[in-house]
Amino acid sequence: MKCSLSSIHNKHKKRDFFEREGLFFLFNRIPGRYNGYLGNEYWYSLISAGYRPTIDGKTYSIEAHLIDFSGDLYEKKGTLSFLSYIRNEIKFSGLDPLIKQMKLDKHNAKIFFGIND
């Protein structure tokens, strides 16, 4: 399974982008040059916005997971289209339950987006 987890740098207050912390389903458009042609790539995504209570709970972070993407998106700009709010942030008892939930979230996202494994 290949995937990419990219941080989104928020120059504004968190409320400029998100009404609440939690998990969101999105659609990303990333313009660029692919195979020598100018065009766009489109990716279904999960975004986690919040304080990562299982990890540290102090620092606000926005992280995007592009489903089934493999590559480098640093320094690339794109357009995010919010499709659905999924759930609140959850504080887990450790990393293993967190990872289990992340896999379940990705599975549910694939069902939501109609992506077959």
N, C-alpha and C positions, 0 to 999 in steps of 0.2 A: 504494500500500500504506500503510494507516494503522495505527499501532500505538502502544503506550504502554510506556515503560520507567519503572518506579517503584522508588525505593529503599525497602527495608524497614529500619526503624530497629530495631536489636537492642540492647536495654537490658541484656541478659544476656551471658554469655560465649558465644562462637560455638558451642561444643559443646552448649549448651542446645538448639539447633535442628538442627544438622547434625553427623553423625558424621565427615564428610570434606568436603573442598572438591571442587567440580565442578559439573556440570549436572544438574538434576532436572526431571522432568515433574510438574506439579501440577494440581489442580482448585481453583479459587477460588470462594467464595461471598461476595458483597458485598451486605449488606443495605442497604436505603435506600428512597427514594421515587422511583419511575420513572413518568413520564407521569401524575402525580397519585395513584398507587396505592402503598401500602406493600407492599414485596415484596423479592425478591432478584434479583440478576443472577449468572449463573454463567459462568465463563471458564476455558478451558484455558490453561495457562501453562507457561513455562520459567523456572526460577530458577537463576541463577548465584551460587554462594557461594564466596568465596575471596579471593585476594590480587591478582587481575588482573595476572598476571606480565608480560603484553605491555605493559601501560600503566605500572605503577609497581612492583608486586610487594611493596609495603610495607604498604599499608592494607587491612585486611579489609573486604569489602563484600558485601552481599547485594542482588541486583538481580532484579526480576521483570519478565518480558515477557508480557503478556496477549495471546494470539494474536488478531489481527484486532480488537482493541479500539481505540477512539478516544474520548478524553474525559479528564476530570480526576479522579483518585482521591485527591488529597492530602486529608489529614484524614479519610479514610474508613477504617473498620475492616472486616476480612473474616476469613474462615476459610480456611486452606490445608489441602488434603488431598494428602499426598505419594503419588504413584502409582508412580514409578520413578526410580532413580538411573541416569543415562545414561553419564556419562564423567567422568574426572578433568579438572582444570584443565590447560590446554595453554599453553605459552609460544610464541607465534608470532614470526616474524622481522619482523613489522610489522603495520600496521593492515589492509592489503589482505588478507593471508591470514586474519586474525582475522575480518573482515567476511564473507569467503567461508565460513568455518566457521560463523558465526552464521546465515547463510542456509541452510546445510545442516542445522544443528540445528533451525531452524524448520520446514524441509521434513519432516524426520524426525518432528518432533512432530506435524505435521498428519497424517502417515501413522498414527502411533501412536494419535491421537485420532479418526481416521476423518473428518477435515475435508477436504472437496473444495474445490479452488480454482476 
